[in-house]
């Protein structure tokens, strides 16, 4: 049967002094792999490095809001907000997810979330991500926590042969079950490179 779904719908409003607020359904500020649009990626598909936190609702599209801004002429950026976890029933979400990201751009500050560029500019970007949520059990007697921390980076520089592009991302996801259960840590890492011959 035909069906329709909304993938992104949000509004963004400037609050002043370089700070803005965004609210709606959109990508949480977590993971360069997820924040880079499909049309701006070199690879056809995203990898496990972002699929693992996404499978737990810790990345990609969610309903929520966050504050964002830039400093030092765009060389530093920040975002922090509260989001709904689309994989956990609302009645079990003791508190919304707290998600945040800090970006540092040592080269160009244009189109930072893009896998490859043209021209003579150079890009050197580093990002730090974090996510945390408390989840109640159906009985309400105890709670568990999901948390993730990630580090990602990108370099895109001109060479004699063309443009050299390198990116990498690391995510550590921790699930702390209710009661006396042992916490489970999952670590995923990715590195990729490409040469754009012009």
C-alpha distance (Angstrom), angle and dihedral (degrees) to the residues before:
residue distance angle dihedral
X1 . . .
X2 3.80 . .
X3 3.78 115.0 .
X4 3.76 138.5 175.3
X5 3.79 132.1 -148.5
X6 3.78 136.1 -178.7
X7 3.80 113.7 -126.8
X8 3.80 100.3 178.8
X9 3.80 130.7 13.7
X10 3.79 120.5 151.9
X11 3.77 146.0 136.3
X12 3.79 128.2 -139.9
X13 3.78 126.5 -160.1
X14 3.83 130.8 -174.5
X15 3.79 114.4 -124.2
X16 3.79 96.2 -174.1
X17 3.80 137.1 -101.4
X18 3.82 90.1 61.3
X19 3.82 94.4 -58.3
X20 3.81 121.7 124.0
X21 3.80 135.3 177.8
X22 3.81 125.4 -140.5
X23 3.81 125.5 -168.1
X24 3.80 134.5 176.5
X25 3.81 136.7 53.0
X26 3.81 112.7 -28.7
X27 3.82 145.8 110.0
X28 3.78 114.4 -47.9
X29 3.83 112.7 -125.0
X30 3.80 92.8 -101.7
X31 3.85 130.9 109.6
X32 3.78 126.2 13.9
X33 3.80 88.1 -133.4
X34 3.82 90.0 60.8
X35 3.80 97.4 38.0
X36 3.80 91.9 54.6
X37 3.81 108.8 89.8
X38 3.81 118.9 -121.3
X39 3.79 90.1 -115.8
X40 3.82 91.2 55.7
X41 3.80 98.1 49.9
X42 3.78 126.7 99.5
X43 3.82 93.4 -152.4
X44 3.79 120.6 68.7
X45 3.81 94.7 -135.6
X46 3.77 135.8 27.9
X47 3.79 117.4 -114.0
X48 3.80 137.9 -127.4
X49 3.80 90.6 -88.4
X50 3.81 88.9 79.3
X51 3.82 99.7 17.4
X52 3.82 91.6 67.9
X53 3.84 96.6 57.1
X54 3.81 88.9 37.6
X55 3.82 90.9 56.7
X56 3.81 87.6 59.5
X57 3.79 93.6 47.6
X58 3.80 91.9 -108.4
X59 3.80 95.0 120.0
X60 3.81 141.5 27.1
X61 3.82 125.9 32.5
X62 3.80 120.4 4.9
X63 3.80 139.5 146.2
X64 3.78 113.9 -103.4
X65 3.77 145.9 85.4
X66 3.76 137.3 -100.8
X67 3.77 142.8 -179.4
X68 3.79 118.0 -122.7
X69 3.75 138.2 178.0
X70 3.77 147.9 151.3
X71 3.78 135.1 -124.8
X72 3.79 138.9 -172.5
X73 3.81 92.9 35.0
X74 3.79 92.7 -53.5
X75 3.79 96.7 -48.0
X76 3.80 90.4 115.3
X77 3.78 127.1 38.6
X78 3.78 133.7 178.7
X79 3.79 139.0 -170.9
X80 3.81 132.5 179.3
X81 3.78 131.5 167.6
X82 3.79 152.1 131.1
X83 3.81 124.0 -89.6
X84 3.80 142.2 179.8
X85 3.81 117.0 -116.7
X86 3.81 104.8 -128.1
X87 3.82 92.8 -157.3
X88 3.81 97.5 54.6
X89 3.83 123.4 69.7
X90 3.79 110.9 -109.4
X91 3.80 93.5 -122.6
X92 3.82 89.6 61.2
X93 3.79 95.5 49.5
X94 3.78 100.7 98.8
X95 3.78 89.5 -177.3
X96 3.81 132.9 2.3
X97 3.78 119.9 -99.8
X98 3.77 115.2 -88.1
X99 3.80 107.6 -143.1
X100 3.79 128.3 178.6
X101 3.78 143.6 165.7
X102 3.81 137.8 -170.4
X103 3.81 121.4 -161.0
X104 3.79 128.4 -164.2
X105 3.81 117.8 -167.5
X106 3.81 114.3 -169.4
X107 3.80 95.4 175.8
X108 3.77 131.0 29.3
X109 3.80 117.0 -6.7
X110 3.82 96.0 -155.3
X111 3.83 120.2 108.4
X112 3.79 93.5 -10.7
X113 3.83 93.6 173.0
X114 3.79 96.1 63.5
X115 3.79 128.2 102.0
X116 3.79 98.7 -141.0
X117 3.79 136.4 13.3
X118 3.78 139.2 -167.4
X119 3.79 129.0 -129.9
X120 3.79 132.0 40.9
X121 3.82 101.9 -62.3
X122 3.81 121.9 113.0
X123 3.81 128.2 -138.5
X124 3.82 127.1 -155.1
X125 3.80 111.5 170.3
X126 3.81 133.5 170.1
X127 3.80 126.5 -175.4
X128 3.81 133.8 -170.0
X129 3.82 118.4 -159.9
X130 3.80 133.7 -169.5
X131 3.82 136.8 179.6
X132 3.81 133.3 175.7
X133 3.81 135.8 174.0
X134 3.82 137.7 170.2
X135 3.83 115.3 -142.8
X136 3.80 125.5 -165.2
X137 3.80 123.5 -139.5
X138 3.83 117.3 -119.0
X139 3.82 89.4 -105.0
X140 3.78 92.3 51.3
X141 3.79 90.9 -133.8
X142 3.78 97.0 115.2
X143 3.75 141.0 1.9
X144 3.79 140.1 -138.7
X145 3.77 131.9 -150.0
X146 3.78 134.6 -136.7
X147 3.77 117.6 -161.3
X148 3.78 137.7 168.0
X149 3.76 136.9 -175.3
X150 3.77 124.7 -172.2
X151 3.77 143.1 179.7
X152 3.80 123.9 -159.2
X153 3.77 137.7 171.2
X154 3.77 143.9 -178.5
X155 3.81 135.6 -162.0
X156 3.80 123.9 -172.4
X157 3.80 117.1 173.4
X158 3.81 137.5 161.9
X159 3.82 118.5 -110.5
X160 3.79 134.3 175.3
X161 3.80 90.2 -97.7
X162 3.81 95.0 47.2
X163 3.77 134.3 -81.5
X164 3.82 119.8 -25.1
X165 3.79 114.9 -148.6
X166 3.82 125.5 -171.1
X167 3.80 128.1 172.0
X168 3.79 134.8 172.2
X169 3.79 137.8 178.9
X170 3.80 135.8 -172.7
X171 3.81 126.0 -169.9
X172 3.79 130.2 -176.7
X173 3.81 114.2 -164.8
X174 3.81 119.2 -168.0
X175 3.81 124.2 -166.4
X176 3.80 113.9 -169.2
X177 3.84 107.3 -169.4
X178 3.80 123.8 -150.2
X179 3.78 120.4 -91.0
X180 3.78 121.0 9.2
X181 3.80 97.3 -29.5
X182 3.80 117.2 133.6
X183 3.80 117.9 -105.8
X184 3.81 116.0 -109.4
X185 3.80 120.2 -140.3
X186 3.80 121.0 -164.2
X187 3.79 119.8 -171.0
X188 3.79 124.1 -167.3
X189 3.79 127.6 179.0
X190 3.78 134.8 -176.5
X191 3.78 136.3 -177.3
X192 3.79 125.8 -179.8
X193 3.78 137.1 172.5
X194 3.77 139.0 -175.4
X195 3.78 141.9 177.1
X196 3.78 117.9 -136.9
X197 3.81 107.2 -154.9
X198 3.78 110.2 -152.1
